[in-house]
Amino acid sequence: MSANLATDRWRLDLLPDLGGRIASLRWRHPSGDWIDLLVPMKGRDDSGEDAGCFPLVPFSNRVRDGRFTFAGRAVSMPLNTPGPHVEHGHGWQRPWRLSAVSAGGPGLVYEHAPDAWPYPYVARQDFTLRPDRLEVRLTIENRGAEPMPVGFGLHPYFPATPETTLEAALSWGWEVDAEVMPLRRVPADTLWGPSPRMNVASRALDTAFGGWDGTAEIRWPERATGLRLTADAPLRHLVTYTPPGADHFCAEPVSHCTDAFNMALGTDETGLIVLAPSAQCSATVSFSPFAL
């Protein structure tokens, strides 16, 4: 099942059954050319291709060994990738339901019943196409009778070209070990480089950065196109993944650092959110393209 939304300037293709993903997002440049703002998915099977954009609920990135303890309860989740840790929550691997389409666009809903993740919750994505931007509103609500630790965000795959740059104002980053798990917090420029604008091909990163102001800018000079990525609080971490030689990279607006559930730090540093019963949290991520 897919859901498509089109205007004279936009083409949005969603795959609710495949983890609530955006399969493709195209924008019509003032030149008349259609520009892929995300790496488009080539198929509709669960191939794990590095394309599109998927939601991150009820946490982002990795949880060490899939285990943590919260409020005296030990949680142990089965591995969901070939690696040694549980990654990206489970919303990206479960089907979502297409909800009523509003004037702005469709909504996708995922309802989680307790399993190895013992906390029931509902997550929602609402998509609105405006003349100058796509807005994705993310909401997660605790449907249980006890507090629930959560994190959330988006995992977009952007096209990488030799001249692609990514610019962001960041305060710190996390040095990682061979399993991409955090070791220590360091100044952002130690990992990012001295300039806020980084050439994506110049650094190999798989890094969570904190103290983000919620705005990032991508430029593709070869395509005469830029994209401004903005995110509301509490999405104040930017996970940056720049695999060498790849045709894609990631700039993921998320609420917390890697393995926040196991980090012995304050919530201001990790971004960990604790939702009371019936409480919810939301944030909007906007994709705003422009011509160079």
Residue, then its C-alpha position, 0 to 999 in steps of 0.5 A: m500500500s502506498a499514499n501519494l500526494a502531489t502539487d504543482r511543486w511537490r511529489l510525496d510518496l509514502l509507504p505506510d506498510l514499510g515502516g511508515r517511510i517516505a519513499s521519495l520526495r521530489w521538488r520542482h526547481p524554478s528551472g522546471d527540473w524535478i529534484d530528488l531531495l531524498v534518495p528515492m527508494k527503488g523498490r517496495d520490499d523490505s530490502g533495507e536499502d539506504a533510501g527514503c526516510f523513516p521514523l525513529v520511535p520509541f528511540s533513535n540510534r543504538v541501545r547497547d545489547g538491546r538492554f537497559t533498566f528504567a525505574g527498577r524494570a529491566v528491559s531486554m529487546p531482541l536484536n533487530t539488525p545484524g549488529p550487536h545492538v538494537e537499532h532505531g526502535h521498532g516503528w521503522q520495521r512495523p506497518w503503520r496505518l494510513s489515517a484520514v487525509s486532511a487538507g494538508g496531507p495524510g497521517l500515519v499511525y502506529e500503535h504498539a502493544p507491550d512486548a519485549w518493549p513493555y510500554p504501550y504507546v501510539a506514534r503518529q506522523d502528519f504530513t503537510l505540503r506547503p508551497d515552500r516546504l514539507e512539514v512532518r509532525l511527529t507525536i508519541e503518546n504514552r498509553g500505559a499506566e507507568p512512566m515511559p522512557v522515549g526518544f524520537g526523530l527522523h532518519p532521512y537519506f540525502p543524496a551525496t555528490p562530490e560537492t555536497t555540503l552540510e552546515a549546522a551549529l553544534s555544541w558537542g559530539w560523542e566519540v565512539d568505539a568500534e561498535v559506534m557506541p559513545l565513549r566520551r563527549v568532546p567539542a563538536d569541531t573535534l569531530w566535525g571540523p573547524s567550519p560550520r559548513m562541512n563537505v560531506a565527502s571530506r569526513a567519515l562520521d557516524t556521530a551524534f552531535g548535541g547542543w544543536d540549534g535545530t537548523a541545518e542546511i544542505r547544498w548541492p552545487e551540481r544541482a543548483t539546489g539547497l535544502r534547509l532542515t529545521a526541527d522543533a525542540p526537543l529534537r536537539h541532537l543531529v546524528t550525522y552519517t557520512p559513509p565514504g564513497a556512498d551516494h547518500f548521507c544522513a542528517e537525522p534530527v533526533s531527541h537524544c544521543t546514542d544509548a541515552f537509556n544507559m548513559a549515566l548523565g543528566t537529561d540535558e546532556t542525553g536528551l532522554i525524555v520520560l513521558a508520564p501516563s497519558a502524556q505525549c510529546s511532539a515536534t515538527v521537522s521541515f524540509s525547505p528547498f531553495a535554488l542556488 
